[in-house]
């Protein structure tokens, strides 16, 4: 488990989800999560939609600064929102086990290409 701030604990269930659902099923679940958190009109996760829906993640006690920090962490194009791709990338980056496995897959792929 990884601590998020002082009061929040995050347990990484993503690797077991990938094992159970397969990569395509897992990606579909991430997309479902994105849709649950997004602003329905703009079709992105905004600060307001994240704050409004933070209880879905069990994060209702987070401060505005902490929520904004989460958005900034995943915002790759600087628009202060998360699109579906940015959200999925962020979720995978937040999973230490998935990141380690992706490094191994990448190294294996590069090794096979060299041979």
Buried (B, 14 or more C-beta within 10 A) or exposed (E): EEEBEEEBEBEBEBBEBBEEEEEEEBBEBBEEBBEEBBBEEEEBBBBEBBBEBBEEBEBEEBEEEBBBEBBEEBBEEEEEBBBBEBBBBBBBEBBEEBEEBEEEEEEEEEEEEEE
